[in-house]
Amino acid sequence: MTYYIIDNKPVFLSWARNRELFSIVSKDKDPIWRIWSRIVGHKENEEKNELIFDELNKKYLDNPDDFNPNWVEFDLKDKEASENVWDLLYDYCTLYWYAFLSGSYELDLSEKLEADYNLELYRYPMGKVFNLNHFVKPKKWWWKYTYKMKWRVIQVTINTDTVTHIKWNLKEFTIYMWNFKIIFGEKLSISTS
Protein backbone atom coordinates (compact mmCIF):
# COMPACT_ATOMS: atom_id res chain seq x y z
CA MET A 1 0.00 0.00 0.00
CA THR A 2 1.17 3.51 -0.60
CA TYR A 3 0.33 6.93 0.68
CA TYR A 4 -0.88 9.83 -1.46
CA ILE A 5 0.20 13.48 -1.23
CA ILE A 6 -2.80 15.83 -1.32
CA ASP A 7 -2.24 19.54 -0.62
CA ASN A 8 1.33 18.77 0.54
CA LYS A 9 0.00 16.40 3.21
CA PRO A 10 0.55 12.64 3.14
CA VAL A 11 -2.68 10.63 3.25
CA PHE A 12 -2.37 7.14 4.73
CA LEU A 13 -5.07 4.73 3.60
CA SER A 14 -6.01 2.03 6.08
CA TRP A 15 -7.43 -1.20 4.71
CA ALA A 16 -10.98 0.05 5.24
CA ARG A 17 -10.29 3.38 3.50
CA ASN A 18 -8.51 1.62 0.66
CA ARG A 19 -11.48 -0.74 0.14
CA GLU A 20 -13.85 2.23 0.21
CA LEU A 21 -11.90 4.14 -2.44
CA PHE A 22 -11.31 1.02 -4.52
CA SER A 23 -15.05 0.32 -4.66
CA ILE A 24 -15.66 3.91 -5.84
CA VAL A 25 -13.04 3.88 -8.60
CA SER A 26 -13.81 0.33 -9.79
CA LYS A 27 -17.59 0.49 -9.92
CA ASP A 28 -17.59 0.90 -13.73
CA LYS A 29 -14.73 -1.55 -14.34
CA ASP A 30 -14.95 -5.20 -15.30
CA PRO A 31 -13.83 -8.00 -12.92
CA ILE A 32 -10.63 -8.68 -14.87
CA TRP A 33 -9.56 -5.04 -14.41
CA ARG A 34 -10.22 -5.37 -10.68
CA ILE A 35 -7.93 -8.38 -10.45
CA TRP A 36 -5.11 -6.87 -12.54
CA SER A 37 -5.34 -3.56 -10.68
CA ARG A 38 -4.19 -5.26 -7.47
CA ILE A 39 -0.94 -6.54 -9.01
CA VAL A 40 1.94 -4.08 -8.85
CA GLY A 41 3.59 -3.37 -12.18
CA HIS A 42 0.53 -3.71 -14.38
CA LYS A 43 -0.96 -0.75 -16.23
CA GLU A 44 -4.28 -1.41 -14.46
CA ASN A 45 -2.55 -0.94 -11.10
CA GLU A 46 -1.10 2.38 -12.22
CA GLU A 47 -4.52 3.42 -13.51
CA LYS A 48 -6.11 2.45 -10.17
CA ASN A 49 -3.54 4.55 -8.27
CA GLU A 50 -4.26 7.54 -10.52
CA LEU A 51 -8.01 7.11 -10.05
CA ILE A 52 -7.63 6.93 -6.26
CA PHE A 53 -5.44 10.02 -6.31
CA ASP A 54 -8.03 11.85 -8.42
CA GLU A 55 -10.83 10.75 -6.06
CA LEU A 56 -8.89 11.98 -3.02
CA ASN A 57 -8.11 15.26 -4.78
CA LYS A 58 -11.81 15.64 -5.63
CA LYS A 59 -12.75 15.06 -1.98
CA TYR A 60 -10.23 17.71 -0.96
CA LEU A 61 -11.51 20.26 -3.50
CA ASP A 62 -15.14 19.60 -2.54
CA ASN A 63 -14.56 20.33 1.13
CA PRO A 64 -11.00 21.35 2.18
CA ASP A 65 -11.99 21.97 5.82
CA ASP A 66 -13.27 18.43 6.35
CA PHE A 67 -10.50 16.73 4.39
CA ASN A 68 -7.90 16.80 7.19
CA PRO A 69 -10.04 15.30 9.95
CA ASN A 70 -11.64 12.75 7.60
CA TRP A 71 -8.73 11.64 5.41
CA VAL A 72 -5.34 12.92 6.60
CA GLU A 73 -5.85 12.14 10.29
CA PHE A 74 -6.65 8.65 11.51
CA ASP A 75 -7.67 6.99 14.75
CA LEU A 76 -7.29 3.22 14.50
CA LYS A 77 -8.24 1.05 17.47
CA ASP A 78 -7.89 -2.59 18.50
CA LYS A 79 -8.02 -5.04 15.55
CA GLU A 80 -7.96 -2.30 12.93
CA ALA A 81 -4.80 -0.86 14.52
CA SER A 82 -3.03 -4.22 14.66
CA GLU A 83 -3.95 -4.99 11.03
CA ASN A 84 -2.69 -1.65 9.69
CA VAL A 85 0.48 -1.13 11.75
CA TRP A 86 2.85 -2.75 9.24
CA ASP A 87 1.45 -0.73 6.30
CA LEU A 88 1.59 2.47 8.32
CA LEU A 89 5.20 1.91 9.34
CA TYR A 90 6.14 0.99 5.78
CA ASP A 91 4.66 4.29 4.58
CA TYR A 92 6.46 6.11 7.41
CA CYS A 93 9.76 4.55 6.30
CA THR A 94 9.23 5.60 2.68
CA LEU A 95 8.13 9.11 3.73
CA TYR A 96 11.22 9.93 5.81
CA TRP A 97 13.77 7.46 4.35
CA TYR A 98 15.42 7.12 7.74
CA ALA A 99 14.07 3.75 8.84
CA PHE A 100 13.31 0.34 7.39
CA LEU A 101 11.37 -2.78 8.33
CA SER A 102 12.83 -6.26 8.60
CA GLY A 103 11.88 -9.71 9.82
CA SER A 104 11.86 -10.45 13.51
CA TYR A 105 14.62 -13.02 13.31
CA GLU A 106 17.91 -13.15 11.50
CA LEU A 107 19.12 -16.30 9.80
CA ASP A 108 22.53 -16.97 8.37
CA LEU A 109 22.71 -17.96 4.70
CA SER A 110 22.74 -21.75 5.21
CA GLU A 111 19.72 -21.62 7.60
CA LYS A 112 17.88 -19.36 5.17
CA LEU A 113 18.51 -21.68 2.21
CA GLU A 114 17.42 -24.72 4.22
CA ALA A 115 14.26 -23.00 5.51
CA ASP A 116 13.44 -21.78 2.00
CA TYR A 117 13.89 -25.31 0.59
CA ASN A 118 11.60 -26.77 3.28
CA LEU A 119 9.04 -23.95 2.78
CA GLU A 120 9.53 -22.87 6.40
CA LEU A 121 11.10 -19.48 5.74
CA TYR A 122 8.08 -17.63 7.07
CA ARG A 123 7.66 -18.91 10.60
CA TYR A 124 4.64 -18.41 12.80
CA PRO A 125 3.40 -15.77 13.37
CA MET A 126 3.96 -14.71 9.79
CA GLY A 127 3.87 -10.92 9.46
CA LYS A 128 2.77 -10.46 13.08
CA VAL A 129 6.22 -9.80 14.53
CA PHE A 130 8.70 -7.56 12.74
CA ASN A 131 11.48 -5.09 13.46
CA LEU A 132 11.52 -1.36 12.90
CA ASN A 133 15.12 -0.32 12.30
CA HIS A 134 15.58 3.42 12.81
CA PHE A 135 18.90 5.08 12.02
CA VAL A 136 20.47 7.18 14.76
CA LYS A 137 21.19 10.72 13.69
CA PRO A 138 24.36 12.17 15.22
CA LYS A 139 23.77 15.22 17.40
CA LYS A 140 26.47 17.17 15.60
CA TRP A 141 27.16 16.76 11.91
CA TRP A 142 30.87 15.99 12.43
CA TRP A 143 30.20 13.13 14.89
CA LYS A 144 29.45 10.77 12.05
CA TYR A 145 33.05 11.22 10.92
CA THR A 146 34.88 11.49 14.23
CA TYR A 147 32.96 9.09 16.50
CA LYS A 148 32.07 6.53 13.86
CA MET A 149 28.32 7.10 14.17
CA LYS A 150 27.67 5.99 10.61
CA TRP A 151 25.02 3.27 10.24
CA ARG A 152 24.06 3.02 13.91
CA VAL A 153 20.53 1.67 14.18
CA ILE A 154 17.94 1.36 16.94
CA GLN A 155 15.89 -1.79 16.47
CA VAL A 156 12.39 -2.05 17.95
CA THR A 157 10.55 -5.37 17.71
CA ILE A 158 6.83 -4.90 17.17
CA ASN A 159 4.28 -7.62 17.80
CA THR A 160 1.06 -6.59 16.06
CA ASP A 161 -1.04 -8.45 18.63
CA THR A 162 0.07 -5.96 21.30
CA VAL A 163 -0.89 -2.86 19.28
CA THR A 164 -4.03 -1.30 20.76
CA HIS A 165 -4.31 2.17 19.25
CA ILE A 166 -2.74 4.30 16.51
CA LYS A 167 -3.54 7.97 16.32
CA TRP A 168 -2.85 11.21 14.42
CA ASN A 169 -1.41 11.47 10.85
CA LEU A 170 1.39 10.01 8.75
CA LYS A 171 3.87 12.79 9.53
CA GLU A 172 3.40 12.49 13.29
CA PHE A 173 1.62 9.58 14.95
CA THR A 174 1.68 7.48 18.09
CA ILE A 175 1.42 3.71 18.37
CA TYR A 176 0.06 2.57 21.72
CA MET A 177 0.96 -0.92 22.84
CA TRP A 178 0.13 -2.83 26.02
CA ASN A 179 2.87 -1.34 28.15
CA PHE A 180 4.53 1.43 26.15
CA LYS A 181 4.00 3.85 23.29
CA ILE A 182 6.14 4.84 20.34
CA ILE A 183 5.90 8.41 19.07
CA PHE A 184 6.84 8.84 15.42
CA GLY A 185 7.74 12.01 13.57
CA GLU A 186 11.04 13.26 12.26
CA LYS A 187 12.42 11.74 15.46
CA LEU A 188 11.51 8.51 17.23
CA SER A 189 10.57 8.47 20.90
CA ILE A 190 9.61 5.52 23.13
CA SER A 191 7.95 5.94 26.52
CA THR A 192 5.92 3.91 28.97
CA SER A 193 2.17 4.45 28.87
C-alpha positions in Angstrom: 0.0 0.0 0.0 1.2 3.5 -0.6 0.3 6.9 0.7 -0.9 9.8 -1.5 0.2 13.5 -1.2 -2.8 15.8 -1.3 -2.2 19.5 -0.6 1.3 18.8 0.5 0.0 16.4 3.2 0.6 12.6 3.1 -2.7 10.6 3.2 -2.4 7.1 4.7 -5.1 4.7 3.6 -6.0 2.0 6.1 -7.4 -1.2 4.7 -11.0 0.1 5.2 -10.3 3.4 3.5 -8.5 1.6 0.7 -11.5 -0.7 0.1 -13.9 2.2 0.2 -11.9 4.1 -2.4 -11.3 1.0 -4.5 -15.1 0.3 -4.7 -15.7 3.9 -5.8 -13.0 3.9 -8.6 -13.8 0.3 -9.8 -17.6 0.5 -9.9 -17.6 0.9 -13.7 -14.7 -1.5 -14.3 -15.0 -5.2 -15.3 -13.8 -8.0 -12.9 -10.6 -8.7 -14.9 -9.6 -5.0 -14.4 -10.2 -5.4 -10.7 -7.9 -8.4 -10.5 -5.1 -6.9 -12.5 -5.3 -3.6 -10.7 -4.2 -5.3 -7.5 -0.9 -6.5 -9.0 1.9 -4.1 -8.8 3.6 -3.4 -12.2 0.5 -3.7 -14.4 -1.0 -0.8 -16.2 -4.3 -1.4 -14.5 -2.5 -0.9 -11.1 -1.1 2.4 -12.2 -4.5 3.4 -13.5 -6.1 2.4 -10.2 -3.5 4.5 -8.3 -4.3 7.5 -10.5 -8.0 7.1 -10.1 -7.6 6.9 -6.3 -5.4 10.0 -6.3 -8.0 11.8 -8.4 -10.8 10.8 -6.1 -8.9 12.0 -3.0 -8.1 15.3 -4.8 -11.8 15.6 -5.6 -12.8 15.1 -2.0 -10.2 17.7 -1.0 -11.5 20.3 -3.5 -15.1 19.6 -2.5 -14.6 20.3 1.1 -11.0 21.4 2.2 -12.0 22.0 5.8 -13.3 18.4 6.4 -10.5 16.7 4.4 -7.9 16.8 7.2 -10.0 15.3 9.9 -11.6 12.8 7.6 -8.7 11.6 5.4 -5.3 12.9 6.6 -5.8 12.1 10.3 -6.7 8.6 11.5 -7.7 7.0 14.8 -7.3 3.2 14.5 -8.2 1.0 17.5 -7.9 -2.6 18.5 -8.0 -5.0 15.6 -8.0 -2.3 12.9 -4.8 -0.9 14.5 -3.0 -4.2 14.7 -4.0 -5.0 11.0 -2.7 -1.7 9.7 0.5 -1.1 11.8 2.8 -2.8 9.2 1.5 -0.7 6.3 1.6 2.5 8.3 5.2 1.9 9.3 6.1 1.0 5.8 4.7 4.3 4.6 6.5 6.1 7.4 9.8 4.6 6.3 9.2 5.6 2.7 8.1 9.1 3.7 11.2 9.9 5.8 13.8 7.5 4.3 15.4 7.1 7.7 14.1 3.8 8.8 13.3 0.3 7.4 11.4 -2.8 8.3 12.8 -6.3 8.6 11.9 -9.7 9.8 11.9 -10.5 13.5 14.6 -13.0 13.3 17.9 -13.1 11.5 19.1 -16.3 9.8 22.5 -17.0 8.4 22.7 -18.0 4.7 22.7 -21.8 5.2 19.7 -21.6 7.6 17.9 -19.4 5.2 18.5 -21.7 2.2 17.4 -24.7 4.2 14.3 -23.0 5.5 13.4 -21.8 2.0 13.9 -25.3 0.6 11.6 -26.8 3.3 9.0 -24.0 2.8 9.5 -22.9 6.4 11.1 -19.5 5.7 8.1 -17.6 7.1 7.7 -18.9 10.6 4.6 -18.4 12.8 3.4 -15.8 13.4 4.0 -14.7 9.8 3.9 -10.9 9.5 2.8 -10.5 13.1 6.2 -9.8 14.5 8.7 -7.6 12.7 11.5 -5.1 13.5 11.5 -1.4 12.9 15.1 -0.3 12.3 15.6 3.4 12.8 18.9 5.1 12.0 20.5 7.2 14.8 21.2 10.7 13.7 24.4 12.2 15.2 23.8 15.2 17.4 26.5 17.2 15.6 27.2 16.8 11.9 30.9 16.0 12.4 30.2 13.1 14.9 29.4 10.8 12.0 33.0 11.2 10.9 34.9 11.5 14.2 33.0 9.1 16.5 32.1 6.5 13.9 28.3 7.1 14.2 27.7 6.0 10.6 25.0 3.3 10.2 24.1 3.0 13.9 20.5 1.7 14.2 17.9 1.4 16.9 15.9 -1.8 16.5 12.4 -2.1 17.9 10.5 -5.4 17.7 6.8 -4.9 17.2 4.3 -7.6 17.8 1.1 -6.6 16.1 -1.0 -8.5 18.6 0.1 -6.0 21.3 -0.9 -2.9 19.3 -4.0 -1.3 20.8 -4.3 2.2 19.2 -2.7 4.3 16.5 -3.5 8.0 16.3 -2.9 11.2 14.4 -1.4 11.5 10.9 1.4 10.0 8.7 3.9 12.8 9.5 3.4 12.5 13.3 1.6 9.6 14.9 1.7 7.5 18.1 1.4 3.7 18.4 0.1 2.6 21.7 1.0 -0.9 22.8 0.1 -2.8 26.0 2.9 -1.3 28.2 4.5 1.4 26.1 4.0 3.8 23.3 6.1 4.8 20.3 5.9 8.4 19.1 6.8 8.8 15.4 7.7 12.0 13.6 11.0 13.3 12.3 12.4 11.7 15.5 11.5 8.5 17.2 10.6 8.5 20.9 9.6 5.5 23.1 7.9 5.9 26.5 5.9 3.9 29.0 2.2 4.5 28.9 
